[in-house]
Amino acid sequence: MMITPTLLKQFPIISDQVDAKELAVILQELERLLVANRHGSVVEFGCYSGTTSLFVRRLLDHYGSDSAFHVYDSFEGLPDKTEADRSVVGDQFVAGALKAPRRMFIENFKKAGLQLPVIHKGWFSNVTTDDVPDDIMFAFLDGDYYESIRDSLRLVTPKLQSGAVVIIDDYASEALPGAAKAANQWAVAKGRHIQSIASLGVVHIP
């Protein structure tokens, strides 16, 4: 029996940047890998205050997984938009918005009594492939903007295992069109298929 529905009922969602339907998709995709006894690293690019990270950690703990868990974030809020991110319904997304300090992320894990992931602080454009584990089985990319999704895809692609799952947040968001633009360009270049579920883009790596 899948534990994801129980976790979503048992624990609160601590921010408004992800909802229960989206979390269910993210966690169910990861749980499917864990049930199949897959081994490999889990990465999250864009962790904000830690809502998704907390649930990922709970899921890994439930299955006693030894998967390394890495999160990447500037903890400085959103960067500047590019032309690819322009949207008439996205005016609320400006440079510096959605800022959540690193200490807030850490405090939320301490309050929950959970083991911290490996935290990488910095803009995705400054992250190198050496900062990314070599055996990624699950990647959740929540960069909001074109360049952030482009950069995170560039970093994780050479590290993906066969059978890995990549999930792109805001793939179907009218307010954040850059995410889909970057993801679709990547999919065409790499010959991948993106399935749109809720607001997410889900990719299963052969």
HELIX and SHEET records of a PDB file:
HELIX    1   1 THR A    4  GLN A   10  1                                   7    
HELIX    2   2 ALA A   20  VAL A   35  1                                  16    
HELIX    3   3 THR A   51  HIS A   62  1                                  12    
HELIX    4   4 GLU A   83  ASP A   85  5                                   3    
HELIX    5   5 ARG A  102  ALA A  112  1                                  11    
HELIX    6   6 PHE A  124  ASN A  126  5                                   3    
HELIX    7   7 THR A  129  ASP A  131  5                                   3    
HELIX    8   8 TYR A  146  VAL A  156  1                                  11    
HELIX    9   9 THR A  157  LYS A  159  5                                   3    
HELIX   10  10 PRO A  177  LYS A  190  1                                  14    
SHEET    1   A 7 VAL A 118  LYS A 121  0                                        
SHEET    2   A 7 PHE A  69  ASP A  73  1                                        
SHEET    3   A 7 SER A  41  PHE A  45  1                                        
SHEET    4   A 7 ILE A 136  LEU A 141  1                                        
SHEET    5   A 7 LEU A 160  ILE A 168  1                                        
SHEET    6   A 7 LEU A 200  HIS A 204 -1                                        
SHEET    7   A 7 GLN A 195  ILE A 197 -1                                        
END                                                                             
